[in-house]
C-alpha cells in the first residue's frame, strides 16, 4: 500500500466526512463531503471540518496542493492532492 495514503488515512481515521483515494498513479487525493457534516448545517461548521482535516494532515507532515484555494475546492466537494510537507 502507498505509504502516503496509509498515513493520510491514519491521520483522518475518525473523520467520516472524508474520502481518501488514489487513481493508481502514486498521487493521493482527498475529498470532503459537506453533506455528511451532521453537527449542524451551517457553512461555518463545514469550514471548521475542512480546517480540522488540513490541521491533522499538517500534524502528520502532510499538506494539500493549492494552499488556501484548496480550502475552497474542498468546501465545494472537489478533490485536492495530498503531498508530503517539504522540510
N, CA, C and O of each residue as an XYZ file, in Angstrom:
348
protein
N       0.841     -1.182      0.000
C       0.000      0.000      0.000
C       0.884      1.243      0.000
O       1.935      1.270      0.640
N       0.460      2.234     -0.700
C       1.157      3.503     -0.757
C       1.271      4.075      0.657
O       0.266      4.220      1.353
N       2.501      4.401      1.082
C       2.739      4.913      2.423
C       2.009      6.230      2.668
O       1.525      6.458      3.777
N       1.916      7.092      1.677
C       1.239      8.368      1.819
C      -0.261      8.173      2.062
O      -0.834      8.836      2.927
N      -0.892      7.287      1.323
C      -2.319      7.050      1.516
C      -2.575      6.426      2.890
O      -3.567      6.745      3.546
N      -1.687      5.549      3.316
C      -1.818      4.947      4.644
C      -1.723      6.017      5.730
O      -2.550      6.050      6.641
N      -0.722      6.887      5.639
C      -0.546      7.943      6.643
C      -1.739      8.904      6.652
O      -2.185      9.328      7.718
N      -2.246      9.244      5.485
C      -3.405     10.137      5.408
C      -4.631      9.484      6.034
O      -5.380     10.135      6.762
N      -4.834      8.211      5.756
C      -5.978      7.504      6.348
C      -5.845      7.406      7.856
O      -6.839      7.517      8.574
N      -4.638      7.201      8.343
C      -4.431      7.134      9.795
C      -4.658      8.504     10.434
O      -5.247      8.587     11.512
N      -4.208      9.565      9.796
C      -4.381     10.914     10.345
C      -5.853     11.305     10.405
O      -6.264     12.056     11.290
N      -6.639     10.800      9.471
C      -8.044     11.210      9.359
C      -9.012     10.071      9.669
O     -10.176     10.116      9.271
N      -8.537      9.066     10.370
C      -9.323      7.844     10.574
C     -10.649      8.057     11.290
O     -11.577      7.275     11.086
N     -10.768      9.081     12.115
C     -12.021      9.272     12.845
C     -12.873     10.417     12.290
O     -13.791     10.891     12.959
N     -12.571     10.852     11.084
C     -13.385     11.872     10.426
C     -14.137     11.196      9.284
O     -13.553     10.848      8.258
N     -15.432     11.018      9.478
C     -16.208     10.251      8.489
C     -16.544     11.050      7.240
O     -16.987     10.475      6.246
N     -16.342     12.361      7.270
C     -16.737     13.201      6.142
C     -15.696     13.256      5.037
O     -15.834     14.065      4.119
N     -14.657     12.426      5.088
C     -13.606     12.487      4.085
C     -13.517     11.200      3.275
O     -13.895     10.123      3.736
N     -13.017     11.340      2.082
C     -12.691     10.210      1.230
C     -11.254     10.412      0.772
O     -10.919     11.440      0.184
N     -10.421      9.439      1.041
C      -9.015      9.469      0.632
C      -8.852      8.380     -0.409
O      -9.207      7.226     -0.168
N      -8.318      8.738     -1.562
C      -8.227      7.767     -2.643
C      -7.018      8.045     -3.525
O      -6.405      9.111     -3.460
N      -6.700      7.070     -4.341
C      -5.648      7.218     -5.337
C      -6.191      6.699     -6.658
O      -7.090      5.859     -6.688
N      -5.642      7.202     -7.729
C      -6.054      6.727     -9.052
C      -4.983      5.820     -9.633
O      -4.907      5.630    -10.847
N      -4.158      5.263     -8.757
C      -3.145      4.312     -9.177
C      -1.885      4.929     -9.737
O      -1.095      4.234    -10.377
N      -1.674      6.209     -9.517
C      -0.511      6.880    -10.088
C       0.390      7.481     -9.011
O       1.089      8.460     -9.272
N       0.384      6.912     -7.813
C       1.177      7.372     -6.664
C       0.753      8.746     -6.152
O       1.418      9.299     -5.277
N      -0.320      9.302     -6.667
C      -0.861     10.547     -6.136
C      -2.053     10.197     -5.262
O      -2.841      9.308     -5.587
N      -2.175     10.914     -4.142
C      -3.249     10.647     -3.191
C      -4.147     11.882     -3.148
O      -3.665     13.012     -3.077
N      -5.447     11.651     -3.192
C      -6.411     12.740     -3.238
C      -7.352     12.684     -2.040
O      -7.567     11.633     -1.436
N      -7.900     13.838     -1.722
C      -8.807     13.986     -0.595
C     -10.054     14.721     -1.057
O      -9.972     15.709     -1.787
N     -11.192     14.236     -0.632
C     -12.460     14.911     -0.848
C     -13.175     14.977      0.493
O     -13.169     14.010      1.254
N     -13.789     16.115      0.782
C     -14.614     16.265      1.977
C     -16.054     16.370      1.505
O     -16.363     17.119      0.578
N     -16.921     15.621      2.142
C     -18.328     15.622      1.776
C     -19.104     16.521      2.737
O     -19.479     16.077      3.822
N     -19.351     17.777      2.359
C     -20.056     18.702      3.253
C     -21.443     18.212      3.657
O     -21.928     18.556      4.735
N     -22.082     17.418      2.813
C     -23.417     16.911      3.135
C     -23.397     15.944      4.312
O     -24.428     15.722      4.946
N     -22.241     15.369      4.610
C     -22.146     14.428      5.719
C     -21.842     15.096      7.049
O     -21.846     14.431      8.085
N     -21.582     16.385      7.041
C     -21.316     17.092      8.292
C     -22.639     17.176      9.033
O     -23.527     17.943      8.660
N     -22.759     16.381     10.087
C     -24.057     16.228     10.736
C     -24.223     17.095     11.974
O     -25.340     17.201     12.479
N     -23.189     17.709     12.479
C     -23.295     18.522     13.683
C     -23.649     19.961     13.327
O     -22.930     20.885     13.707
N     -24.715     20.156     12.624
C     -25.128     21.489     12.190
C     -25.015     21.585     10.685
O     -24.291     20.819     10.050
N     -25.726     22.517     10.133
C     -25.733     22.625      8.679
C     -25.152     23.942      8.202
O     -25.227     24.264      7.016
N     -24.580     24.697      9.109
C     -24.039     25.992      8.716
C     -22.746     25.832      7.929
O     -21.978     24.899      8.160
N     -22.519     26.738      7.014
C     -21.293     26.746      6.210
C     -20.072     26.847      7.105
O     -19.039     26.241      6.823
N     -20.188     27.614      8.185
C     -19.035     27.798      9.067
C     -18.618     26.486      9.707
O     -17.429     26.265      9.937
N     -19.578     25.605     10.000
C     -19.217     24.314     10.586
C     -18.468     23.453      9.577
O     -17.480     22.805      9.921
N     -18.932     23.445      8.350
C     -18.243     22.683      7.305
C     -16.826     23.209      7.129
O     -15.892     22.429      6.945
N     -16.662     24.511      7.184
C     -15.326     25.088      7.074
C     -14.443     24.649      8.240
O     -13.251     24.405      8.054
N     -15.011     24.548      9.425
C     -14.245     24.063     10.584
C     -13.770     22.631     10.363
O     -12.646     22.284     10.726
N     -14.623     21.798      9.767
C     -14.235     20.416      9.481
C     -13.081     20.399      8.488
O     -12.114     19.661      8.674
N     -13.174     21.207      7.434
C     -12.108     21.265      6.435
C     -10.804     21.736      7.077
O      -9.746     21.159      6.826
N     -10.875     22.768      7.894
C      -9.664     23.268      8.565
C      -9.102     22.232      9.526
O      -7.884     22.125      9.671
N      -9.961     21.472     10.181
C      -9.506     20.397     11.065
C      -8.787     19.305     10.279
O      -7.759     18.786     10.713
N      -9.343     18.964      9.115
C      -8.722     17.950      8.251
C      -7.321     18.408      7.836
O      -6.364     17.640      7.926
N      -7.203     19.644      7.388
C      -5.905     20.167      6.967
C      -4.944     20.236      8.146
O      -3.759     19.938      7.998
N      -5.443     20.626      9.312
C      -4.610     20.657     10.509
C      -4.069     19.292     10.881
O      -2.906     19.165     11.264
N      -4.906     18.270     10.772
C      -4.444     16.905     11.070
C      -3.399     16.435     10.069
O      -2.443     15.752     10.434
N      -3.583     16.799      8.820
C      -2.569     16.446      7.820
C      -1.249     17.141      8.144
O      -0.185     16.532      8.033
N      -1.311     18.399      8.541
C      -0.098     19.133      8.909
C       0.601     18.464     10.089
O       1.829     18.378     10.120
N      -0.179     17.991     11.059
C       0.399     17.300     12.223
C       1.177     16.053     11.827
O       2.103     15.647     12.528
N       0.804     15.449     10.710
C       1.464     14.227     10.229
C       2.430     14.527      9.079
O       2.755     13.639      8.291
N       2.887     15.781      8.987
C       3.848     16.207      7.961
C       3.335     16.020      6.542
O       4.082     15.639      5.641
N       2.041     16.295      6.358
C       1.434     16.263      5.035
C       0.753     17.608      4.792
O       0.515     18.372      5.727
N       0.447     17.883      3.542
C      -0.228     19.122      3.185
C      -1.070     18.863      1.944
O      -0.996     17.787      1.350
N      -1.865     19.844      1.556
C      -2.646     19.731      0.328
C      -2.093     20.717     -0.691
O      -1.619     21.796     -0.336
N      -2.159     20.337     -1.949
C      -1.692     21.204     -3.030
C      -2.702     22.327     -3.208
O      -3.907     22.080     -3.254
N      -2.222     23.545     -3.307
C      -3.096     24.673     -3.589
C      -3.282     25.632     -2.438
O      -3.848     26.708     -2.627
N      -2.824     25.279     -1.254
C      -2.927     26.192     -0.118
C      -4.354     26.627      0.157
O      -5.244     25.789      0.305
N      -4.579     27.941      0.226
C      -5.903     28.474      0.550
C      -6.955     28.148     -0.499
O      -8.132     28.002     -0.168
N      -6.553     28.033     -1.747
C      -7.535     27.681     -2.780
C      -8.028     26.247     -2.606
O      -9.116     25.901     -3.068
N      -7.228     25.411     -1.938
C      -7.647     24.033     -1.674
C      -8.827     24.007     -0.705
O      -9.687     23.131     -0.798
N      -8.871     24.961      0.221
C      -9.992     25.019      1.161
C     -11.295     25.257      0.406
O     -12.296     24.593      0.675
N     -11.291     26.191     -0.529
C     -12.478     26.469     -1.350
C     -12.866     25.243     -2.174
O     -14.046     24.916     -2.300
N     -11.861     24.571     -2.729
C     -12.129     23.363     -3.515
C     -12.787     22.297     -2.652
O     -13.753     21.663     -3.075
N     -12.267     22.097     -1.443
C     -12.846     21.101     -0.543
C     -14.255     21.487     -0.111
O     -15.127     20.624     -0.009
N     -14.486     22.767      0.141
C     -15.831     23.221      0.524
C     -16.835     23.002     -0.602
O     -18.025     22.815     -0.349
N     -16.358     23.025     -1.839
C     -17.217     22.779     -2.998
C     -17.274     21.297     -3.364
O     -17.738     20.939     -4.447
N     -16.798     20.431     -2.453
C     -16.795     18.972     -2.629
C     -15.881     18.530     -3.763
O     -16.106     17.482     -4.367
N     -14.853     19.318     -4.056
C     -13.864     18.929     -5.046
C     -12.745     18.118     -4.406
O     -12.710     17.950     -3.187
N     -11.846     17.625     -5.219
C     -10.720     16.832     -4.753
C      -9.433     17.657     -4.788
O      -9.227     18.470     -5.690
N      -8.581     17.438     -3.804
C      -7.264     18.059     -3.788
C      -6.223     16.979     -3.542
O      -6.506     15.947     -2.934
N      -5.028     17.232     -4.018
C      -3.945     16.258     -3.847
C      -3.270     16.453     -2.496
O      -3.008     17.575     -2.063
N      -2.997     15.324     -1.841
C      -2.244     15.321     -0.579
C      -0.782     15.071     -0.926
O      -0.476     14.181     -1.720
N       0.114     15.843     -0.342
C       1.548     15.669     -0.555
C       2.268     15.688      0.781
O       1.725     16.137      1.791
N       3.487     15.198      0.773
C       4.325     15.301      1.981
C       4.837     16.732      2.087
O       5.136     17.377      1.082
N       4.934     17.217      3.327
C       5.484     18.553      3.544
C       6.949     18.568      3.162
O       7.675     17.603      3.400
N       7.374     19.658      2.573
C       8.766     19.827      2.230
C       9.483     20.346      3.465
O       9.024     21.293      4.104
N      10.600     19.730      3.798
C      11.321     20.125      5.016
C      11.955     21.483      4.913
O      12.592     21.941      5.861
